[in-house]
């Protein structure tokens, strides 16, 4: 009974850490204008406050996953929490742009250790049965709600305290999780993990940085820019070299057997493309509510709380309850279709749409939230289920990297399509700039809808839509040991 109680402590502790990692991606965005003014930051360099974190986080995730397997998930988790708290304190106390950029990169580096270790801890603590469904439901609900919470918290802290508190707030949360970790059952380092795959580490980090930085630059330079094309080409070549290296090395950073399983590959594809579409939608919500409806940043963030609550319901009360009863593919495909329906609703918006919040935004926020919750919970479970102990860290890191890549691609794709469509409409017709902007949003959301519809087809093809039955008639696990 005592062991079971201690095992359940893993859930709130890991969820708190997940909130830190996700929240930090949005809370700083709201504080950025105030930080820029306070530190005399140039317009051309301010993006590094966000970019430095994203590149360090995504680029080092696979290395973080290997460290977690070698040192043990609990020990790595505690190192990540302590480092993230220290980096956050230094970032909040930054005296100039350079110090802020460097400490944001340091935050990202420790987040790359923290995120896979946390997901690995949850995977080993809840390996089977309905408990696993409930645990992953809560964990993914926290992650899904983190972006909206970050927008609200960022607005409130910036307005009523200081932009620095958007970074300082991480410290007490991290210390709370660190204290709770002392109650979490210890785990042992995975046997057979081997030494660090240095070529794989360098190639994976360089490939991720090249691709994500190219996507970020595409927003301002355009997709046809020689710089963007060159960075993308380098990223693809580095990715190919990484795969070739991983096939040959004895202890690969990312064993190819993790990706060869159809269900697991489908989970990675589904979560990547879900984030492409949903980060475009979140960007739309921020722009539309503030520039068209005239909401304040706090009001815009509060609107997204509807989405956060729906995601909580989707992951905990739908996906969590259905775990083990319904095949994961059914829940994932249904979630993707729900989110797609939500996006389809807001493609009908016009500058003159009456009762916007009631007729359009609320149904869209509910449907996308339910869809997000129903996709994240089972994909997180599929990505890490029934793996060899020394492969769990790599799978958890890949799952987090998929989210980061999807978010970066979605933001850039949405901005590019929306800006291009708005500019074309202004040239073709004599309409107001607001009407052209809304047309651009609708066009980008239509693309996002198409992404989710295609993703539902991919998920249906790769992820089991039926729960296998054992000879005694009971449901078998949906992912075989690999």
C-alpha positions as CSV (number, residue, x, y, z in Angstrom):
1,X,0.0,0.0,0.0
2,X,2.8,2.4,0.9
3,X,4.6,1.6,-2.4
4,X,1.4,2.3,-4.3
5,X,1.0,5.6,-2.5
6,X,4.5,6.7,-3.3
7,X,4.0,5.6,-6.9
8,X,1.0,7.9,-7.2
9,X,3.2,10.8,-6.0
10,X,5.0,10.5,-9.4
11,X,2.0,12.0,-11.2
12,X,1.7,15.4,-9.5
13,X,5.5,15.8,-9.4
14,X,6.0,15.0,-13.1
15,X,2.9,17.0,-14.0
16,X,4.3,20.1,-12.3
17,X,7.5,19.7,-14.2
18,X,5.6,19.3,-17.5
19,X,3.7,22.5,-16.7
20,X,7.0,24.3,-16.2
21,X,8.3,23.2,-19.6
22,X,5.1,23.9,-21.6
23,X,4.2,27.1,-19.7
24,X,7.7,28.6,-20.4
25,X,7.0,28.4,-24.1
26,X,4.2,31.0,-23.9
27,X,4.5,33.0,-20.7
28,X,7.7,34.7,-21.9
29,X,6.0,35.8,-25.2
30,X,3.6,38.0,-23.3
31,X,6.4,39.6,-21.3
32,X,8.7,40.1,-24.3
33,X,7.7,43.7,-25.1
34,X,8.3,44.8,-21.5
35,X,11.6,42.9,-21.4
36,X,12.7,44.5,-24.7
37,X,12.1,48.0,-23.4
38,X,13.7,47.3,-20.0
39,X,16.9,45.8,-21.4
40,X,17.1,48.1,-24.5
41,X,16.8,45.1,-26.8
42,X,16.8,45.7,-30.6
43,X,13.8,44.5,-32.8
44,X,16.1,42.3,-34.8
45,X,17.5,40.5,-31.8
46,X,14.4,40.2,-29.5
47,X,13.3,36.9,-31.1
48,X,16.4,35.2,-29.5
49,X,14.5,35.3,-26.1
50,X,12.2,32.7,-27.6
51,X,14.5,31.1,-30.2
52,X,17.4,30.4,-27.8
53,X,15.1,28.4,-25.5
54,X,13.5,26.5,-28.4
55,X,16.7,25.5,-30.1
56,X,18.5,24.4,-26.9
57,X,15.4,22.4,-25.8
58,X,14.6,20.7,-29.1
59,X,18.3,20.2,-30.1
60,X,19.3,18.5,-26.9
61,X,16.3,16.3,-26.2
62,X,17.7,13.1,-27.5
63,X,20.9,13.6,-25.5
64,X,18.6,14.3,-22.5
65,X,16.8,11.0,-23.1
66,X,20.1,9.1,-23.1
67,X,21.4,10.8,-20.0
68,X,18.1,9.8,-18.3
69,X,18.6,6.2,-19.2
70,X,22.3,6.1,-18.1
71,X,21.9,8.0,-14.8
72,X,18.4,6.8,-13.9
73,X,15.2,8.7,-14.6
74,X,14.6,10.0,-11.0
75,X,18.2,11.3,-10.6
76,X,18.1,13.0,-14.0
77,X,14.7,14.5,-13.2
78,X,16.0,16.1,-10.1
79,X,19.1,17.4,-11.9
80,X,16.8,18.9,-14.5
81,X,14.5,20.6,-12.0
82,X,17.4,22.1,-10.0
83,X,19.1,23.4,-13.2
84,X,15.9,24.8,-14.6
85,X,15.2,26.6,-11.4
86,X,18.7,28.1,-11.3
87,X,18.6,29.1,-15.0
88,X,15.1,30.7,-14.5
89,X,16.4,32.8,-11.5
90,X,19.4,34.0,-13.6
91,X,17.2,34.8,-16.5
92,X,14.8,36.8,-14.3
93,X,17.8,38.8,-12.9
94,X,19.3,39.5,-16.4
95,X,21.0,42.8,-16.7
96,X,21.3,42.9,-20.5
97,X,20.1,41.1,-23.7
98,X,23.2,38.8,-23.9
99,X,22.6,37.5,-20.3
100,X,18.9,36.9,-21.0
101,X,19.6,35.1,-24.3
102,X,22.3,32.9,-22.6
103,X,20.2,32.0,-19.6
104,X,17.2,31.2,-21.8
105,X,19.4,28.7,-23.7
106,X,20.4,27.3,-20.4
107,X,16.7,26.9,-19.4
108,X,16.2,25.0,-22.7
109,X,19.1,22.7,-22.0
110,X,17.9,21.7,-18.6
111,X,14.3,21.4,-20.0
112,X,15.8,18.9,-22.5
113,X,16.9,16.8,-19.6
114,X,13.8,17.3,-17.5
115,X,11.1,16.5,-20.1
116,X,12.2,13.0,-21.2
117,X,13.1,12.0,-17.6
118,X,9.7,13.0,-16.4
119,X,7.8,11.1,-19.1
120,X,10.1,8.1,-18.5
121,X,9.3,8.2,-14.8
122,X,5.6,8.2,-15.5
123,X,6.0,5.4,-18.0
124,X,7.8,3.1,-15.5
125,X,5.5,4.0,-12.6
126,X,2.3,3.3,-14.5
127,X,3.0,0.5,-17.0
128,X,-0.3,-1.3,-17.4
129,X,-4.1,-1.1,-16.9
130,X,-6.6,1.7,-16.3
131,X,-4.2,3.4,-13.9
132,X,-1.9,4.1,-16.8
133,X,-4.8,5.7,-18.7
134,X,-5.7,7.9,-15.8
135,X,-2.1,8.9,-15.1
136,X,-1.4,9.8,-18.8
137,X,-4.7,11.6,-19.0
138,X,-3.8,14.0,-16.2
139,X,-0.2,14.4,-17.4
140,X,-1.2,15.3,-21.0
141,X,-4.1,17.6,-19.7
142,X,-1.5,19.6,-17.8
143,X,0.6,19.8,-20.9
144,X,-2.3,20.8,-23.1
145,X,-3.5,23.5,-20.7
146,X,0.0,24.9,-20.1
147,X,0.0,27.1,-23.1
148,X,-3.2,28.8,-22.2
149,X,-2.1,29.1,-18.5
150,X,1.1,30.7,-19.7
151,X,-0.7,33.4,-21.7
152,X,-2.9,34.3,-18.7
153,X,-0.2,34.1,-16.1
154,X,2.2,36.1,-18.4
155,X,-0.4,38.9,-18.9
156,X,-1.2,39.1,-15.2
157,X,2.4,39.0,-14.0
158,X,3.6,41.5,-16.6
159,X,0.7,43.9,-15.9
160,X,0.6,43.7,-12.1
161,X,4.2,42.7,-11.1
162,X,7.1,42.7,-13.6
163,X,8.2,40.9,-16.7
164,X,10.9,39.3,-14.5
165,X,8.3,37.4,-12.5
166,X,7.4,35.5,-15.7
167,X,10.8,33.8,-15.1
168,X,11.0,33.9,-11.4
169,X,7.7,32.1,-11.1
170,X,9.4,28.9,-12.3
171,X,11.6,28.8,-9.2
172,X,9.0,27.9,-6.5
173,X,7.2,25.5,-8.9
174,X,10.5,23.7,-9.6
175,X,11.4,23.6,-5.9
176,X,8.0,22.2,-5.1
177,X,8.4,19.4,-7.7
178,X,12.0,18.8,-6.4
179,X,10.8,18.4,-2.9
180,X,8.0,16.0,-4.1
181,X,10.6,13.9,-6.0
182,X,12.1,12.8,-2.7
183,X,8.9,10.7,-2.2
184,X,8.9,9.2,-5.7
185,X,10.2,5.6,-5.7
186,X,13.8,5.2,-6.8
187,X,14.7,3.6,-10.1
188,X,17.9,2.0,-11.4
189,X,19.9,3.1,-14.4
190,X,19.1,1.0,-17.4
191,X,21.5,-1.9,-18.0
192,X,23.1,-2.0,-21.4
193,X,22.6,1.7,-22.2
194,X,26.3,2.0,-23.2
195,X,28.4,5.1,-23.6
196,X,27.1,8.3,-25.2
197,X,26.8,8.1,-29.0
198,X,28.7,11.3,-29.6
199,X,28.3,11.4,-33.4
200,X,24.6,10.8,-33.1
201,X,24.4,13.6,-30.4
202,X,26.1,16.1,-32.6
203,X,24.2,15.2,-35.8
204,X,20.8,15.2,-34.1
205,X,21.3,18.5,-32.3
206,X,22.7,20.1,-35.5
207,X,19.9,18.8,-37.7
208,X,17.1,20.0,-35.3
209,X,18.7,23.4,-35.0
210,X,19.1,23.8,-38.7
211,X,15.5,22.9,-39.5
212,X,13.9,24.9,-36.7
213,X,16.1,27.9,-37.3
214,X,15.2,27.8,-41.0
215,X,11.5,27.6,-40.2
216,X,11.9,30.6,-37.9
217,X,13.7,32.6,-40.5
218,X,11.1,31.7,-43.1
219,X,8.6,33.9,-41.3
220,X,10.6,37.1,-42.1
221,X,12.7,36.1,-45.2
222,X,10.1,33.9,-47.0
223,X,10.4,30.2,-47.8
224,X,12.2,30.9,-51.1
225,X,15.0,32.8,-49.4
226,X,18.5,31.3,-50.2
227,X,19.3,31.3,-46.5
228,X,16.1,29.3,-45.6
229,X,16.6,26.9,-48.5
230,X,20.2,26.3,-47.6
231,X,19.4,25.8,-43.9
232,X,16.6,23.3,-44.8
233,X,18.9,21.4,-47.1
234,X,21.6,21.2,-44.5
235,X,19.1,20.0,-41.9
236,X,17.8,17.2,-44.2
237,X,21.4,16.1,-45.0
238,X,22.3,16.1,-41.3
239,X,19.2,14.1,-40.5
240,X,20.1,11.6,-43.2
241,X,23.6,11.4,-41.7
242,X,22.1,10.9,-38.3
243,X,20.0,8.0,-39.4
244,X,23.0,6.4,-41.2
245,X,25.1,6.8,-38.0
246,X,22.4,5.3,-35.8
247,X,22.0,2.2,-37.9
248,X,25.8,1.4,-37.6
249,X,26.6,2.4,-34.0
250,X,26.5,-0.2,-31.2
251,X,24.6,2.0,-28.7
252,X,22.6,4.5,-30.8
253,X,21.1,7.6,-29.3
254,X,17.8,6.8,-31.0
255,X,17.5,3.0,-31.8
256,X,15.7,2.6,-35.1
257,X,13.6,-0.2,-33.5
258,X,11.8,2.6,-31.6
259,X,10.6,4.1,-34.9
260,X,10.0,0.8,-36.8
261,X,6.9,-0.1,-34.8
262,X,3.9,1.1,-36.9
263,X,1.8,2.1,-33.9
264,X,4.6,4.1,-32.3
265,X,5.6,5.7,-35.6
266,X,1.9,6.6,-36.1
267,X,1.9,8.2,-32.6
268,X,4.9,10.4,-33.4
269,X,3.4,11.4,-36.7
270,X,0.0,12.2,-35.2
271,X,1.5,14.4,-32.4
272,X,3.8,16.3,-34.7
273,X,1.1,17.2,-37.2
274,X,-1.4,17.9,-34.4
275,X,1.0,20.5,-33.1
276,X,1.5,22.0,-36.6
277,X,-2.2,22.6,-36.8
278,X,-2.9,23.6,-33.2
279,X,0.0,26.1,-32.8
280,X,-1.4,27.8,-35.9
281,X,-4.8,27.9,-34.2
282,X,-3.4,29.3,-31.0
283,X,-1.6,32.0,-33.0
284,X,-4.8,32.8,-34.7
285,X,-6.6,33.1,-31.4
286,X,-4.0,35.5,-30.1
287,X,-4.0,37.7,-33.2
288,X,-7.8,37.7,-33.9
289,X,-9.0,38.4,-30.4
290,X,-6.5,41.2,-29.9
291,X,-6.2,42.9,-33.3
292,X,-9.8,42.4,-34.5
293,X,-11.9,42.1,-31.4
294,X,-9.7,44.5,-29.3
295,X,-9.1,42.1,-26.4
296,X,-6.3,42.8,-24.0
297,X,-3.6,40.1,-23.7
298,X,-5.2,39.0,-20.4
299,X,-8.6,38.7,-22.0
300,X,-7.2,36.8,-24.9
301,X,-5.5,34.4,-22.6
302,X,-8.7,34.0,-20.5
303,X,-10.6,33.0,-23.7
304,X,-8.1,30.2,-24.2
305,X,-9.1,28.8,-20.8
306,X,-12.1,27.3,-22.6
307,X,-9.7,25.3,-24.7
308,X,-7.7,24.3,-21.7
309,X,-10.7,23.0,-19.8
310,X,-11.9,21.1,-22.8
311,X,-8.4,19.5,-23.2
312,X,-8.6,18.5,-19.5
313,X,-11.9,16.8,-20.1
314,X,-10.7,15.1,-23.3
315,X,-7.5,13.7,-21.9
316,X,-8.8,12.7,-18.4
317,X,-12.5,11.9,-18.7
318,X,-12.5,10.6,-22.3
319,X,-9.1,9.2,-23.3
320,X,-8.2,8.2,-19.8
321,X,-11.5,6.4,-19.1
322,X,-11.4,4.6,-22.5
323,X,-7.8,3.4,-22.0
324,X,-7.8,-0.4,-22.3
325,X,-11.4,-0.5,-23.3
326,X,-11.1,1.1,-26.8
327,X,-8.2,0.7,-29.2
328,X,-5.9,3.8,-29.1
329,X,-6.3,4.4,-32.8
330,X,-10.0,5.0,-32.4
331,X,-9.5,7.7,-29.7
332,X,-6.7,9.3,-31.7
333,X,-8.6,9.5,-35.0
334,X,-11.7,10.8,-33.2
335,X,-9.6,13.4,-31.5
336,X,-8.1,14.5,-34.8
337,X,-11.5,14.8,-36.4
338,X,-12.9,16.8,-33.5
339,X,-10.0,19.3,-33.7
340,X,-10.4,19.5,-37.5
341,X,-14.1,20.3,-37.0
342,X,-13.2,23.1,-34.6
343,X,-10.8,24.6,-37.1
344,X,-13.4,24.3,-39.9
345,X,-15.8,26.4,-37.8
346,X,-13.4,29.4,-37.5
347,X,-12.7,29.4,-41.2
348,X,-16.2,30.9,-41.6
349,X,-15.3,34.0,-39.5
350,X,-15.6,37.5,-41.1
351,X,-14.8,40.9,-39.6
352,X,-18.6,41.4,-39.3
353,X,-19.4,38.1,-37.7
354,X,-22.0,38.7,-35.0
355,X,-21.8,37.0,-31.5
356,X,-18.3,35.9,-32.4
357,X,-17.4,34.3,-29.1
358,X,-20.7,32.4,-28.7
359,X,-21.3,31.2,-32.3
360,X,-17.7,30.6,-33.5
361,X,-14.9,30.8,-31.0
362,X,-16.5,28.9,-28.1
363,X,-17.5,25.8,-30.2
364,X,-14.1,25.9,-31.9
365,X,-12.2,26.1,-28.6
366,X,-14.3,23.2,-27.2
367,X,-13.8,20.9,-30.2
368,X,-10.1,21.6,-30.6
369,X,-9.5,21.2,-26.8
370,X,-11.4,17.9,-26.7
371,X,-9.4,16.8,-29.8
372,X,-6.1,17.8,-28.3
373,X,-6.8,15.9,-25.1
374,X,-7.9,12.8,-26.9
375,X,-4.7,12.8,-29.1
376,X,-2.1,13.7,-26.5
377,X,-2.9,11.1,-23.9
378,X,-3.0,7.9,-26.1
379,X,0.0,9.0,-28.3
380,X,2.1,9.6,-25.1
381,X,1.2,6.1,-24.0
382,X,1.9,4.5,-27.4
383,X,5.2,6.3,-27.7
384,X,6.6,4.9,-24.5
385,X,4.7,1.6,-23.9
386,X,6.4,-1.8,-23.6
387,X,9.9,-0.7,-24.5
388,X,13.2,-2.1,-23.3
389,X,14.3,-0.1,-20.2
390,X,17.2,1.6,-22.0
391,X,14.9,2.6,-24.9
392,X,12.3,4.5,-22.8
393,X,14.4,7.6,-22.5
394,X,15.0,7.8,-26.2
395,X,11.3,7.3,-27.0
396,X,10.2,10.0,-24.4
397,X,12.8,12.4,-25.9
398,X,11.6,11.7,-29.5
399,X,8.0,12.3,-28.4
400,X,8.9,15.7,-26.9
401,X,11.1,16.6,-30.0
402,X,8.1,15.8,-32.2
403,X,6.0,18.3,-30.3
404,X,8.7,21.0,-30.6
405,X,9.2,20.5,-34.3
406,X,5.4,20.6,-34.9
407,X,5.1,23.8,-32.9
408,X,7.9,25.5,-34.9
409,X,6.5,24.4,-38.2
410,X,2.9,25.3,-37.4
411,X,3.8,28.8,-36.2
412,X,5.9,29.6,-39.3
413,X,3.4,27.9,-41.7
414,X,0.5,29.8,-40.3
415,X,2.2,33.2,-40.4
416,X,3.5,32.6,-44.0
417,X,0.1,31.4,-45.4
418,X,-1.9,34.1,-43.6
419,X,0.3,37.0,-44.6
420,X,0.5,35.8,-48.2
421,X,-3.3,35.3,-48.5
422,X,-4.0,38.7,-46.9
423,X,-1.6,40.5,-49.3
424,X,-3.2,38.8,-52.3
425,X,-6.7,39.8,-51.2
426,X,-5.7,43.4,-50.7
427,X,-4.3,43.5,-54.3
428,X,-7.3,41.8,-55.8
429,X,-10.2,43.6,-54.1
430,X,-10.8,47.0,-52.6
431,X,-11.4,45.9,-49.0
432,X,-10.2,47.1,-45.6
433,X,-7.0,45.9,-44.1
434,X,-8.9,44.1,-41.3
435,X,-11.0,42.2,-43.8
436,X,-7.9,41.1,-45.7
437,X,-6.2,40.0,-42.4
438,X,-9.2,37.9,-41.4
439,X,-9.2,36.4,-44.9
440,X,-5.6,35.5,-44.4
441,X,-6.4,33.8,-41.0
442,X,-9.3,31.9,-42.6
443,X,-7.0,30.6,-45.4
444,X,-4.3,29.5,-43.0
445,X,-6.9,27.8,-40.8
446,X,-8.2,26.0,-43.9
447,X,-4.7,24.6,-44.5
448,X,-4.5,23.6,-40.8
449,X,-7.9,21.8,-41.2
450,X,-6.4,19.9,-44.2
451,X,-3.4,18.9,-42.1
452,X,-5.6,17.4,-39.4
453,X,-7.8,15.6,-41.9
454,X,-4.8,14.1,-43.6
455,X,-3.3,13.2,-40.2
456,X,-6.5,11.3,-39.3
457,X,-6.0,9.2,-42.4
458,X,-2.3,8.6,-41.5
459,X,-3.2,7.6,-37.9
460,X,-6.0,5.3,-39.1
461,X,-3.5,3.5,-41.4
462,X,-0.7,3.1,-38.8
463,X,-2.3,2.9,-35.4
464,X,-4.5,-0.2,-34.5
465,X,-8.2,0.6,-34.6
466,X,-9.1,-2.7,-32.9
467,X,-7.9,-3.9,-29.5
468,X,-6.3,-7.4,-30.0
469,X,-7.8,-10.2,-27.9
470,X,-5.9,-12.8,-26.0
471,X,-7.0,-16.5,-26.2
472,X,-8.9,-16.1,-22.9
473,X,-10.9,-13.2,-24.4
474,X,-9.3,-10.4,-22.5
475,X,-7.8,-7.3,-24.2
476,X,-4.1,-7.6,-25.0
477,X,-1.6,-4.8,-24.9
478,X,-1.7,-2.6,-28.0
479,X,2.0,-2.3,-28.4
480,X,4.3,-5.3,-28.5
481,X,7.6,-5.4,-26.7
482,X,10.4,-4.2,-28.9
